[in-house]
Amino acid sequence: MSTQTMLPLLYTAAALCAGTYIVFGRPRWTNKSSPSGEPVVTEEPQSYEHPFITLLVAWSMTLDAFKEWLRFTCMENADVAQATNGKAKDIWNNMLDPLFTSLAAEDGDDPPVIFMHEAGDKMEPDGVAVEWLNNLTLQLADVWSAIAYIMSVSASFDDRERTKDWYLELLMVFSILLRKIALSSSNTLEVPSVVHILWTDRRELILQPFPQNTLLTSRPQSPSPVKAVPGHALGSMPPTSILWDKLKEYRKAELESALKAADLQNNTNTFDKFTSLPAHESSNLGQCAETVPYLCVMGGGLKPGTKLYGLSFKPEWIGRAMENFEASNVDASALLLYLHPRGFMKACPSCCSVLLAMNVQYSQYKRRPNGKTLLQHLNGVNEPCGTEL
């Protein structure tokens, strides 16, 4: 296996032990079972202070351990608090804590997963409004998006070099942890069918960053120096709920508004171009895993010619991997090489149409079963590539 393919993004246990970071070991199964019937891993991280949960840590993490990581990150992580302007605490108190409290109650009630309220003759989001990348008013209205946002912000403080596989690992970890939450809900929550990550290879936050973003510049009061890093955003298909259709319609309207706003800012005809494309399917807008990441970069007016990268993944392959890998001897590189080519999902025609209309250069990161990596461009051409950016 080549050095490129060995996934240099993964930590070694020795490196983790050097600081106050999550420390992982080999997953150890017990005879206990979760509600889904799968064995439970007993080994948990020794600290919750590291901003990036690695693949092996996620693989062996219990739901309680992930809950504590989220709680610490939202409520006690000073970097995340500053980067979110204090909104991380609101996300925990108003969205994530109620979710985990409901899951622990096991009273048969559906956990709160989508937050919307009636506003006249329409429904409006009732979660938390945040700033991320280009979007100053991103509405987090479901728990999957709330977790995606917190993990995206926290991972931005990871000090490792960004590679394509760094983003891939983050997406796999996101998939694993959402799956753990869903499987703990006694069938009231479904594992999301698709998750997504979007990123740029530029060494500053993309496009037109808002001035107070701590990820762009270090301010004197910052708890620790923060260097400029490429922007990224995670997303998921919304969780199942009676409000699912309402949330989809709201996000569809947000995407269309973002296209129109880009036209005003860039003096383009993006919206008209989008609606005239053969692959455009208006009924699909708002439901895809790409929706929130798209809104993150489109909020300030996406510039034509911008280079974006991403990939979508089907978390169902996490369960298949658990059936195929011996839990007591998991190799992170082999696991990622198994998951990426099998779980990769090409963006739907409507999602591609949005970026085609905006005239951006979008490439989806793929991997063949033999480990060779590719970038699939919007025109369908597969370009061989390495894992570096």
Secondary structure as GFF3:
##gff-version 3
##sequence-region A 1 389
A	DSSP	three_ten_helix	4	6	.	.	.	ID=ss1
A	DSSP	alpha_helix	13	17	.	.	.	ID=ss2
A	DSSP	beta_strand	29	33	.	.	.	ID=ss3
A	DSSP	beta_strand	39	41	.	.	.	ID=ss4
A	DSSP	alpha_helix	55	60	.	.	.	ID=ss5
A	DSSP	alpha_helix	63	75	.	.	.	ID=ss6
A	DSSP	alpha_helix	78	83	.	.	.	ID=ss7
A	DSSP	alpha_helix	87	91	.	.	.	ID=ss8
A	DSSP	pi_helix	92	96	.	.	.	ID=ss9
A	DSSP	alpha_helix	97	105	.	.	.	ID=ss10
A	DSSP	beta_strand	116	119	.	.	.	ID=ss11
A	DSSP	beta_strand	122	125	.	.	.	ID=ss12
A	DSSP	beta_strand	128	132	.	.	.	ID=ss13
A	DSSP	beta_strand	135	140	.	.	.	ID=ss14
A	DSSP	alpha_helix	143	155	.	.	.	ID=ss15
A	DSSP	alpha_helix	164	183	.	.	.	ID=ss16
A	DSSP	beta_strand	195	199	.	.	.	ID=ss17
A	DSSP	beta_strand	232	236	.	.	.	ID=ss18
A	DSSP	alpha_helix	244	266	.	.	.	ID=ss19
A	DSSP	alpha_helix	270	276	.	.	.	ID=ss20
A	DSSP	three_ten_helix	282	284	.	.	.	ID=ss21
A	DSSP	alpha_helix	291	298	.	.	.	ID=ss22
A	DSSP	beta_strand	307	313	.	.	.	ID=ss23
A	DSSP	alpha_helix	316	324	.	.	.	ID=ss24
A	DSSP	three_ten_helix	327	329	.	.	.	ID=ss25
A	DSSP	alpha_helix	332	343	.	.	.	ID=ss26
A	DSSP	beta_strand	344	345	.	.	.	ID=ss27
A	DSSP	alpha_helix	349	357	.	.	.	ID=ss28
A	DSSP	beta_strand	361	367	.	.	.	ID=ss29
A	DSSP	beta_strand	373	377	.	.	.	ID=ss30
A	DSSP	beta_strand	382	385	.	.	.	ID=ss31
###
